[in-house]
Amino acid sequence: MILHVANLGNPILRRVADPVELARIKEPLFQAFLDDLLQSMEFHDGVGLAAPQVFHSIRVIAVQVPDDMDDDSDEDAGVSMQPAVYINPELSDKSDEMLDGWEGCLSLKDLRGIVPRHASVHLAALDRDGKPIDISLKGFAARVFQHEMDHLDGIVFTDRMENMNSLVFLNELEKYGPPGMED
């Protein structure tokens, strides 16, 4: 089932999500929700979707990074970024190096802005079967996970922007280029 995405202004996007109890992971209704989350992410053309964005204040994210989007294709990226869910994810070992990059969000439809993110992070989570996941991420994959993890803590990408002058609508970005680049 395709789930509706909450827009910025809905209080659920500013709430800290609750951890998922381990016993709940195997429940058929929870497994169906995970399927719906993945299907909704793909339907809405997202590379990530957090449970709070679809009105479930729990610590679950769905992520996919298409091959042509990952700017770090060597083996050290550490993970195949096929569509998958991550339960109770935690990030650690965040690099000191910060990289600026364009971000958008399904909850802020058609808006884009430049956001600084850690160049690499370490992810610990559970998969949909409750098995541990322990991977290092860098490049675009690290950016996506940081963005989705922020949703679990009530943070949206505009909160991380250092300069609001880069906030633009996608169609204007495509038409005129990045702010400051117009004739």
C-alpha positions as CSV (number, residue, x, y, z in Angstrom):
1,M,0.0,0.0,0.0
2,I,1.3,3.5,-0.9
3,L,1.5,5.6,2.2
4,H,0.8,9.4,2.3
5,V,3.9,11.6,3.1
6,A,3.6,14.2,5.9
7,N,4.4,17.7,4.8
8,L,6.6,20.1,6.9
9,G,4.4,21.7,9.5
10,N,2.8,18.4,10.6
11,P,3.9,17.9,14.3
12,I,5.0,14.3,13.7
13,L,8.0,15.5,11.7
14,R,9.3,17.3,14.8
15,R,8.9,14.5,17.2
16,V,11.7,12.2,18.4
17,A,10.7,8.7,17.2
18,D,10.3,5.7,19.6
19,P,12.6,2.7,19.3
20,V,11.0,-0.5,17.9
21,E,10.7,-3.3,20.4
22,L,12.5,-6.4,19.3
23,A,9.4,-8.6,19.8
24,R,7.5,-6.4,17.3
25,I,9.8,-7.0,14.4
26,K,8.4,-10.5,13.5
27,E,4.8,-9.4,13.8
28,P,2.9,-9.6,10.4
29,L,1.5,-6.1,10.7
30,F,5.0,-4.7,11.3
31,Q,6.4,-6.6,8.4
32,A,3.5,-5.3,6.2
33,F,4.4,-1.8,7.3
34,L,8.0,-2.3,6.2
35,D,6.8,-3.5,2.8
36,D,4.5,-0.4,2.6
37,L,7.4,1.9,3.6
38,L,9.7,0.5,0.8
39,Q,6.9,0.6,-1.7
40,S,6.1,4.2,-0.8
41,M,9.7,5.3,-1.0
42,E,9.9,3.9,-4.5
43,F,6.5,5.3,-5.5
44,H,7.4,8.8,-4.4
45,D,10.8,8.6,-6.1
46,G,12.8,8.9,-2.9
47,V,16.2,7.5,-2.1
48,G,15.1,7.4,1.5
49,L,12.0,7.5,3.7
50,A,11.7,7.6,7.4
51,A,8.7,6.1,9.3
52,P,7.8,9.5,10.8
53,Q,7.3,10.9,7.3
54,V,4.5,8.4,6.8
55,F,2.9,9.1,10.2
56,H,4.6,6.3,12.3
57,S,6.8,7.8,15.0
58,I,9.1,4.8,15.2
59,R,12.8,4.4,14.5
60,V,12.7,2.8,11.0
61,I,14.1,4.1,7.8
62,A,14.0,2.8,4.2
63,V,17.0,3.6,1.9
64,Q,18.0,2.9,-1.6
65,V,21.0,4.4,-3.5
66,P,20.9,3.9,-7.2
67,D,24.3,3.0,-8.7
68,D,24.4,6.2,-10.7
69,M,23.8,8.3,-7.6
70,D,26.7,6.9,-5.5
71,D,29.8,9.0,-6.0
72,D,31.9,6.5,-4.1
73,S,31.8,3.3,-6.0
74,D,34.8,1.5,-4.6
75,E,34.6,-1.5,-2.3
76,D,35.1,0.6,0.8
77,A,31.6,2.0,0.5
78,G,30.7,-1.2,2.4
79,V,27.1,-1.9,1.3
80,S,24.9,-2.7,-1.6
81,M,22.3,0.0,-1.5
82,Q,19.4,-1.9,-2.9
83,P,16.0,-0.9,-1.3
84,A,16.1,-2.0,2.3
85,V,14.8,-1.1,5.8
86,Y,16.9,-0.3,8.8
87,I,15.4,-0.7,12.3
88,N,16.6,1.3,15.3
89,P,19.5,2.7,13.3
90,E,22.4,4.5,15.0
91,L,25.3,6.4,13.5
92,S,28.8,6.6,15.0
93,D,32.4,7.3,14.0
94,K,31.3,10.4,12.0
95,S,34.2,11.8,10.1
96,D,35.5,15.2,11.0
97,E,35.4,16.0,7.3
98,M,32.2,17.8,6.2
99,L,31.0,17.9,2.7
100,D,28.4,20.3,1.3
101,G,25.8,18.8,-1.0
102,W,22.3,19.5,-2.4
103,E,19.4,17.8,-0.6
104,G,15.7,17.6,-1.0
105,C,13.0,15.9,1.0
106,L,9.7,14.2,0.3
107,S,8.2,16.2,3.1
108,L,9.4,19.5,1.6
109,K,8.4,18.6,-1.9
110,D,10.3,20.3,-4.7
111,L,12.6,22.3,-2.4
112,R,16.4,21.9,-2.5
113,G,19.2,23.3,-0.4
114,I,22.9,22.9,0.3
115,V,23.5,20.9,3.5
116,P,26.9,20.0,5.2
117,R,27.1,16.4,6.2
118,H,29.9,14.1,7.5
119,A,31.9,12.5,4.7
120,S,31.6,9.1,6.3
121,V,29.7,7.4,9.1
122,H,29.3,4.0,10.7
123,L,25.8,2.5,10.8
124,A,24.5,-0.1,13.3
125,A,20.9,-1.2,12.9
126,L,18.7,-4.3,12.6
127,D,17.4,-5.6,9.3
128,R,13.8,-6.6,8.8
129,D,14.5,-10.1,10.3
130,G,16.0,-8.5,13.5
131,K,19.6,-9.4,12.4
132,P,22.4,-6.9,13.1
133,I,23.7,-4.7,10.4
134,D,27.1,-3.1,10.9
135,I,28.5,-1.1,8.0
136,S,30.6,1.9,7.1
137,L,29.2,4.4,4.7
138,K,30.7,7.3,2.7
139,G,29.8,9.6,-0.1
140,F,26.2,9.9,-1.2
141,A,25.1,6.8,0.9
142,A,26.4,8.5,4.1
143,R,24.5,11.6,3.2
144,V,21.2,9.7,2.7
145,F,21.5,7.9,6.0
146,Q,22.3,11.1,7.9
147,H,19.3,12.8,6.3
148,E,16.9,9.9,7.1
149,M,18.3,9.6,10.7
150,D,17.6,13.3,11.2
151,H,13.9,12.5,10.6
152,L,14.0,10.1,13.5
153,D,15.1,13.0,15.8
154,G,12.6,15.5,14.5
155,I,15.1,17.3,12.3
156,V,14.6,18.3,8.6
157,F,17.3,19.3,6.2
158,T,16.6,23.0,6.3
159,D,17.6,22.9,10.0
160,R,21.1,21.8,9.0
161,M,21.5,24.4,6.2
162,E,24.2,27.0,7.0
163,N,23.1,29.5,4.4
164,M,19.4,29.8,3.6
165,N,20.3,31.6,0.3
166,S,20.7,28.2,-1.3
167,L,17.1,27.1,-0.6
168,V,15.4,26.9,-4.0
169,F,12.5,25.2,-5.7
170,L,13.8,22.3,-7.9
171,N,12.2,23.8,-11.1
172,E,14.0,27.1,-10.5
173,L,17.3,25.3,-9.8
174,E,17.0,23.4,-13.1
175,K,16.0,26.6,-15.0
176,Y,18.6,29.0,-13.5
177,G,21.2,26.9,-11.8
178,P,22.5,27.3,-8.3
179,P,21.7,30.7,-6.6
180,G,24.4,33.3,-7.5
181,M,25.0,31.7,-10.9
182,E,22.4,33.7,-12.8
183,D,23.5,36.3,-15.4
